[in-house]
Amino acid sequence: MTETPKPSAAPAPSPAMFAARPKPPAAPSAPALPHSDSARFGRVGEDGTVYVQLAEGEERAVGSYPGASPEEALQYFARKYDELFASADLLHQRASVPDVASKDLADGLKTLRVHAQDANVVGDLAALSATLDAIEAEIASKREAESAARAAAKAEAQGVREGIVSQAEAIAAQPLERIQWKTSSETMRALLDTWKELQRGRVRLDKDVEAALWTRFSKARNSFDKARRSHFAELETSRGDARRTKEALVSEAETLAKSTDWAATAGAFKRLMDQWRGAGRAARTEDDALWERFKAAQDAFFHAKDEVVAAEDQEFRANLEVKQALLAEAEKLLPVTDIEATKAALRGIQDRWEAAGKVPRADIERTEKAMRRVEAAVREADERKWKRTNPEVAARANSLATQLQASVAKLEDDLAAATAAGNATKVSDLTAKLAAQKSWLEQAQGGLAEFG
């Protein structure tokens, strides 16, 4: 075979590059081509045939370069090798890039192996073969990683779908009386949108897995939709009942609004309000209109009542001044020193308090509480006196103190005997008991002292 060079630099390797071509006329001013070190793996025979070294000392003819020197011939075939090896090295580098798919690399490797098989080049064919093998190993490793990534992505996608199904089933399983229909409906719609978006994604589940999950999801959605339709049908019925009930309450409130029986009518309005709260809700526009009428009637009554109460409060201010003076007089009775004299004085104050009459509504609680505190203090002082003078209680206290005194005396005798006998264990036990008995005796004597 005869090989002739092209007058310009060689393009990237392609099948046509390695075909035999006739030598074109040399350009008289062509620039010198770079020297290739790959030429050391070849030789030129006496007849001008160029050979490349193979394994174990063998060699193979790759072509000839008529009209060129042996060195020029070797360099020509060596540069063809360098171009082929550069393509292999570039593909090897791309194999280390995570974003490059194994399929793209495999296609490139297939083309390179076609070009490298029995290529008419001079160079380190073993290094080229090793590089191609390394690329193939990289592709195999990348395929495994891609397979693992696909499996992980599929598992993650399945987990997301299962989460959607579980959330839908939880919504459908809620007790009807606790479902927030608006929120739950929006959530269910969002779950369906998410499911559709996942279906459009790149990660696909196995058909049987996706079908089973979709069946569960559809069942939960259908169950929820059925419950929602039933709920709103019942709601529509209950709203009609609520509207009729509230219309009756409004009519009664508008009648009561003209009443001047303040206490009874105020109680009636409280009853109507309780019934209103228990009547449920009508349709929103109807409910709001009915409430405005009800509230207007209620406000009209209480406005009239407040005007009357304000007039009465003005009238009762003189009574307030009297009661404040009586309260100051009562508070001077404290602390109690002579219980009988204090009780007599308090009775007089109480009689005048009742005779003073009503005070303004805003002052009732304050003044009544203050008088009750004085009355409570006098009552407690009276009870303490009774306890101190109660002969039955005094007798029980005296009996307890006597019993404890006897117990303490006996324990002291026992402790002295144990100490004399050198019984350390008994001494320790009796010491603890004696301390407790003495403490109780002190308390009993303190209580007895209260009775004089």
Stockholm file with secondary structure:
# STOCKHOLM 1.0

chainA/1-452         MTETPKPSAAPAPSPAMFAARPKPPAAPSAPALPHSDSARFGRVGEDGTVYVQLAEGEERAVGSYPGASPEEALQYFARKYDELFASADLLHQRASVPDVASKDLADGLKTLRVHAQDANVVGDLAALSATLDAIEAEIASKREAESAARAAAKAEAQGVREGIVSQAEAIAAQPLERIQWKTSSETMRALLDTWKELQRGRVRLDKDVEAALWTRFSKARNSFDKARRSHFAELETSRGDARRTKEALVSEAETLAKSTDWAATAGAFKRLMDQWRGAGRAARTEDDALWERFKAAQDAFFHAKDEVVAAEDQEFRANLEVKQALLAEAEKLLPVTDIEATKAALRGIQDRWEAAGKVPRADIERTEKAMRRVEAAVREADERKWKRTNPEVAARANSLATQLQASVAKLEDDLAAATAAGNATKVSDLTAKLAAQKSWLEQAQGGLAEFG
#=GR chainA/1-452 SS CCCCCCSSCCCSCCGGGGSCCCCCCCCTTCCCCCCCGGGGGEEECTTSEEEEECGGGCEEEEEECTTSCHHHHHHHHHHHHHHHHHHHHHHHHHHTCTTSCHHHHHHHHHHHHHHHTTCSCCSCHHHHHHHHHHHHHHHHHHHHHHHHHHHHHHHHHHHHHHHHHHHHHHHHTSCGGGCCHHHHHHHHHHHHHHHHHHHTSSCCCCHHHHHHHHHHHHHHHHHHHHHHHHHHHHHHHHHHHHHHHHHHHHHHHHHHTTCCCHHHHHHHHHHHHHHHHHTCCCCHHHHHHHHHHHHHHHHHHHHHHHHHHHHHHHHHHHHHHHHHHHHHHHHTTCSCSSHHHHHHHHHHHHHHHHHHCCCCHHHHHHHHHHHHHHHHHHHHHHHHHHHHHCHHHHHHHHHHHHHHHHHHHHHHHHHHHHHHHTCHHHHHHHHHHHHHHHHHHHHHHHHHHTTC
#=GC SS_cons         CCCCCCSSCCCSCCGGGGSCCCCCCCCTTCCCCCCCGGGGGEEECTTSEEEEECGGGCEEEEEECTTSCHHHHHHHHHHHHHHHHHHHHHHHHHHTCTTSCHHHHHHHHHHHHHHHTTCSCCSCHHHHHHHHHHHHHHHHHHHHHHHHHHHHHHHHHHHHHHHHHHHHHHHHTSCGGGCCHHHHHHHHHHHHHHHHHHHTSSCCCCHHHHHHHHHHHHHHHHHHHHHHHHHHHHHHHHHHHHHHHHHHHHHHHHHHTTCCCHHHHHHHHHHHHHHHHHTCCCCHHHHHHHHHHHHHHHHHHHHHHHHHHHHHHHHHHHHHHHHHHHHHHHHTTCSCSSHHHHHHHHHHHHHHHHHHCCCCHHHHHHHHHHHHHHHHHHHHHHHHHHHHHCHHHHHHHHHHHHHHHHHHHHHHHHHHHHHHHTCHHHHHHHHHHHHHHHHHHHHHHHHHHTTC
//
